[in-house]
């Protein structure tokens, strides 16, 4: 084995350094206080059951007539766009004079087991759009959907085109059957109806396990062994903890909505076929004529670029633009690379289309 | 407590650095384990939950890593021969295979009730292999009425055993994929080591190389139809067992006159329907003032129209006239 020259001395040093960092990590973790997230000042302007709509005022005068409404996924929490002051897409947009509204779907409990996609899209999302319009004194919104929230935004725009001025989709799955869409591939043979019958609401922890299982060594062994290096420094430790808190903050999924999404989107790929049913209505993406900015991440292991790029030919929009960011599914919102590119690109595009 | 712990860790480090004891000296290992053992009360008492959980995770992983590193050290200290490196790699492979195995079992574990049942038997480790419990139970259930079991219960238990067998087979099929992934990853790993220039000289590099090799093999495998089917099969098998136990429990509760989760679910479903109806009504009620305003405006316009064109029949008059006729 010519490429391996392990030396006891070197390993002792390595082990010693590892343990020292570990020791420092324990010390740091003990001294760190509460982990703050989503610190940008906001105002609760509307509630519908557990769904809440927050308003974030722009810094200075608004540079847009139409505000941005961010629709996040049901999975995880929306404050990834406002993780910490120096890693906040939301704060960056406010700094560019853009008024932002953010939907928080809340945490479903056992009583929400039968909430379906019709509830989420035609009731909660629709009522938030209307509340946003009332609050901003406008007739339309710029709808920005993230991940599953992007799929919801596509459905909503197709069903209520008159309420959406421009559409921004971020890391949004559109074609669920591209060859590199691993998550969708794995979901194909899982009995979603059985899952809902068994669990009721689908535990968020179960979904987190599924995401982690896409890269078990990288997100398991490697990440954990690299932790002492991250945690030894208090500042880095706090950043790490914020991210971890977001990852762990994974609400359960309302059972019926989960079943419908898995079956119609993941397993049957009906969004692209124009056959998704929301309530009694069929979602035809060709009804979308709005300008579209489609943002995707090149290193996205959850929603591969191939899936997002399928939007290009799926709608009737004649003003379609793509923005690629060399980051991962979450890195696009919190990495310095993502934050260097994304806020300006979104702000400029919106100003051109206001 | 925290200071004690840190002191203990420092002591371990000093010993390691000074090499005051043989690397395979169990006393050293015990000292380290002792330090980790002390971590639990320390975290629970002094630290916020998130940090405490992270410390627990760190502790587990570090324990594994340290144990592995010390095994390697012991081997290296015993021999300088390069031939022994294959032993080291075997150790490394075993170490990671154990982690994978633990991960699989943890992810696809049986529901708590069944898990507890099996833990009370000494053959728990044989679950994936021969499984005398299942065979025994199955043969027991195959003997009819003599046991006094009523037919329904017997049928249910038979179904439960079928589910367990399906689970066992699904898990074996799923584990088989991981064996293949591990083997492919090991081959790639050895190949990378062989061609590594400069030579790998740290455990960190070795770990990173393993992660790369493993993820590459894993990514190929999980995109295969075979893995997809095995993943679906084990997912569904675990859920079916869980559901089966829930249904048994619900029947027992029903017999005792206690509301079961089935009943609660039925109520929730009805409440949800009513919630939708109420929301629809609310929407309609919200629209009523607007409709009333529109109606008033229309009436006013009609009145104005009537007053400015005397002698002409209004639609209302016509209707009235027709009605009267």
Interface residues (C-beta under 8 A of the other chain):
Chain A: X1 X2 X3 X4 X5 X6 X7 X8 X10 X11 X12 X14 X15 X16 X18 X19 X20 X22 X23 X25 X26 X27 X29 X30 X32 X33 X34 X35 X110 X111 X113 X114 X115 X119 X123 X179 X180 X182 X185 X186 X188 X189 X190 X191 X194 X195 X197 X198 X199 X200 X209 X213 X214 X215 X216 X217 X218 X220 X221 X222 X224 X225 X227 X228 X231 X241 X244 X245 X248
Chain B: X2 X5 X6 X9 X10 X12 X13 X16 X17 X19 X23 X39 X46 X47 X48 X50 X51 X54 X55 X57 X58 X61 X62 X65 X66 X69 X70 X72 X73 X76 X77 X82 X85 X86 X88 X89 X96 X99 X100 X103 X107 X190 X192 X193 X194 X195 X196 X197 X199 X200 X201 X202 X203 X204 X206 X207 X208 X210 X211 X214 X215 X218 X219 X222 X223 X228 X229 X231 X232 X233 X235 X236 X239 X240 X242 X243 X246 X261 X264 X265 X268 X269 X271 X272 X276 X279
